[in-house]
Amino acid sequence: MTEIRWENPPSTRGGRYTDWNALLLPLMEQPNRWAIIATRPTSMSAQSAAGGLRAKRSKMPPGRWEFAARQVDGEHRIYARYLGPHEDGA
């Protein structure tokens, strides 16, 4: 008989869950300054995450944002910067 292993099943969403809202909040204290907010195992997954953020498919703080994905020294990075409130003040 196989040994029993107790473990919760992984999410059916695929990939890993990232609390983008929590990662982005500190950037609001330094507008216009780029920061690395996450890394991913592949260039494709970094590009996908940055694209999802640009499309606002995740919960994130209000305002205008920029996102980029770059490979630096073999590391697939996701960059972000807060540009300020929306034109209407939100």
matplotlib code that plots the C-alpha trace (Angstrom):
import matplotlib.pyplot as plt

x = [0.0, 1.2, 1.9, -0.7, 0.5, -1.6, -1.6, -4.1, -4.5, -3.0, -5.2, -7.0, -6.1, -2.6, 0.5, 1.1, -0.9, 0.7, -0.9, -0.1, -2.0, 0.3, 3.4, 2.4, 1.2, 4.7, 5.5, 2.9, 5.2, 7.8, 6.0, 7.9, 10.5, 10.9, 11.1, 11.4, 8.2, 8.7, 10.7, 9.4, 11.1, 10.8, 10.7, 7.2, 5.8, 7.3, 5.9, 2.5, 2.4, 3.4, 0.8, -1.9, -1.0, -1.2, -4.6, -5.6, -6.7, -5.6, -6.6, -4.3, -4.2, -5.9, -3.9, -1.7, 0.9, 3.6, 4.8, 7.7, 9.3, 13.1, 15.7, 18.8, 21.7, 19.4, 16.7, 13.2, 12.1, 8.8, 9.2, 6.6, 6.3, 3.4, 2.8, 0.3, -3.5, -5.8, -6.5, -9.8, -8.1, -8.9]
y = [0.0, 3.5, 5.9, 8.6, 12.1, 15.0, 18.0, 20.6, 20.5, 23.4, 26.1, 25.3, 28.7, 27.5, 29.4, 31.1, 33.7, 37.1, 39.8, 42.6, 45.1, 44.7, 44.8, 48.0, 50.1, 51.1, 52.4, 55.1, 56.7, 57.4, 58.3, 57.9, 55.6, 52.1, 49.1, 45.3, 43.9, 40.2, 37.7, 34.7, 31.5, 32.3, 35.4, 34.3, 34.2, 37.6, 39.1, 37.6, 39.0, 42.5, 42.3, 41.2, 44.2, 46.6, 45.2, 45.6, 41.9, 41.9, 44.0, 46.9, 50.4, 53.2, 55.6, 55.5, 52.7, 51.5, 47.9, 46.2, 42.8, 42.5, 39.7, 40.8, 38.5, 35.5, 36.7, 37.4, 40.6, 42.5, 46.2, 48.8, 52.5, 54.6, 57.7, 59.5, 59.7, 59.3, 62.5, 62.8, 62.7, 59.1]
z = [0.0, -0.8, 2.1, 2.7, 2.2, 3.6, 1.4, 0.1, -3.7, -5.7, -7.1, -10.4, -11.7, -12.6, -11.8, -8.5, -6.7, -6.2, -4.2, -6.6, -4.6, -1.6, -3.7, -5.5, -2.5, -1.4, -4.9, -4.4, -1.8, -4.5, -7.8, -11.1, -9.6, -11.1, -8.8, -9.3, -7.9, -8.8, -10.7, -12.7, -13.9, -17.6, -19.9, -21.1, -17.5, -16.7, -19.9, -19.1, -15.6, -16.8, -19.5, -17.0, -14.8, -17.8, -18.6, -14.9, -14.7, -11.0, -8.0, -7.7, -6.1, -8.0, -10.2, -13.3, -13.5, -15.9, -16.1, -17.9, -18.0, -18.6, -18.5, -16.5, -15.8, -16.5, -14.1, -15.5, -13.7, -13.5, -13.0, -12.0, -11.3, -10.0, -12.2, -9.9, -9.7, -12.6, -14.6, -12.8, -9.4, -8.6]

ax = plt.figure().add_subplot(projection="3d")
ax.plot(x, y, z, "-o")
ax.set_aspect("equal")
plt.show()
